[in-house]
């Protein structure tokens, strides 16, 4: 341990922009920080040096948490930290150089939820109390993020002094991630609370929809609404079953059938939330990891349950103006559905943008959320409001057109969706990014283009501005069209002799919904990082993004993710470069065995790219074995 604590500075800019360091660090499932001045010790290779730094950091963090947990009676956590720092050579030397370090560690292990505070200045100028204020902000990050690494990344970005410390000391990041991971495992109340709330809103949305549906069923005059509600629920189940099939078809039918069972009993959202909480690894043969599978299921819930549910219940409320009765819980159900959609949209957007892997591999798109915790909270809350507002605005428009005649709804939707698909096809941007393979990609692309466009129109889901989804320009056009459509639909309905009470109710809704939505999105744009504003009106295509990421990513892991996690249609234009890159690096990957080069990734790489015959034969055999049915979950 003496050797490890003696040399705490990171090597000078080497490893070809730290690529070797990051690869070596990935074996330990932890990210190596950026490089700075200070060569490795004599007679110690750079890769060995990185291993030593990671081992030292993880060991020190683990020992500190043990010392805090096993402290004697009457001894505070702060006292335990002080004693540990005094007896640990590396931390003691670090404290002598940066006096705020002990305060950071004391506040971090205390793990009390406190308001975020701004602490500026260089690391060398900060005192212990400054460190305590910095450390106190980590608990909020643990509350709002999915993993310990995720929390540390956001926390570090918030304070320049932490970035300086992270750049200067090789073992600091592994140590603080280890500490955060222990805290995360012992008190995951933040993540549990958010996942529980998200699950609760989904289940509550489903429960209120079922309640209203049975209210329609018991009223003969509302039987048409019952049929529409039943169709909506059936469509949601069908789409979730299709997703389960596509996700698990390469594992075997037994697994597909087992994964379908939670869909039928309405337990799929809770199961996905549990898997995200546990950060379940993607299995060989699966199309998506647990986070993206959860994203798709939530999207299906919104497009097939929440949105149709709001439309149906608004139609029933409009019938009230004609003297008919409507279920008493209709307004409540609409409020629950809108809140659920707003929360889901905001949560998914937040998680995807703040994910460290996304920000590293695609920094030109991910990163709009600012480092400030307070600004992030404002952005999150404003997203909930404008997503819920957009849902109600778009649904009210559909209802008013439907009251005039179903053909007007059909014309409105088909004109909008048809123009979108035609433009996608003309721009050679039709293929969806899911690497399903074969002719299934035609069906998948049609379904997903329809779903993503509808999600964009009804919720302005932030992720839909991605070039591989709807795209920035169409995201903005969809927002503006939805806003402008409501007053136009009210005027159209009024001009067709619509009921006066319905017209009055529609105008009241407009005066509430449009100002609230515009104010919310204005707050959102004023809060986010301004250098990402262009992504909200960009005309970049999905295939352009894939090629750009492959050419500009420095790490092999990011290059592989940019290519093989996407349909081949999106990188066919650079297939020769991809093939050459794989052939040049395959032998090295097999020798070094980085964590990302696992069976799941190997299964995505075309076998004919493998340069060695023995490796090709071995890979063919492995893939054949992986497709055999599994009897396990």
Secondary structure, DSSP 8 states (H G I E B T S, - for coil): -HHHHH--B--SS-HHHHHHHHHHHHTTTS------S----TT--HHHHHHHHHHHHHHHHHHHHHHHHT--TT--HHHHHHHHHHH-HHHHHHHHH-TTHHHHHHHHHH----------S-GGG--HHHHHHHHHTHHHHHHH-SSHHHHHHHHHHH-HHHHHHHHHBTTHHHHHHHHHHHHHHH-THHHHHHHHHHHHHHHHHHHHHHHHHHHHHT-GGGHHHHHHHHHHHHHHHHHHHHHHHHHHTTT-HHHHHHHHHHHHTT-HHHHHHHHHHTT----TT-SS-HHHHHHHHHHHHIIIIIHHHHHHHHHHHHHHTTT----TTHHHHHHHHHHHHHHHHHHHHHHHHH-HHHHHH-TTTS--S-S-HHHHHHHHHHHHHHHHHHHHHHHHHHHHHHHH-HHHHHHHHHHHHHHHHHHHHHTT--S-S----TTHHHHHHHHHHHHHHHHHHHH--GGGGSTTTT-HHHHHHHHHHHHHHHHHHHHHHHHTT--HHHHHHHHHHHHHHHHHHHHHHHHHHHHS-GGGGGGGS----HHHHHHHHHHH--SHHHHHHHHHTS-GGGTGGGHHHHHHHHHHHHHHHHHH--TTSSHHHHHHS-GGG--SHHHHHHHHHHHHHHTS-----
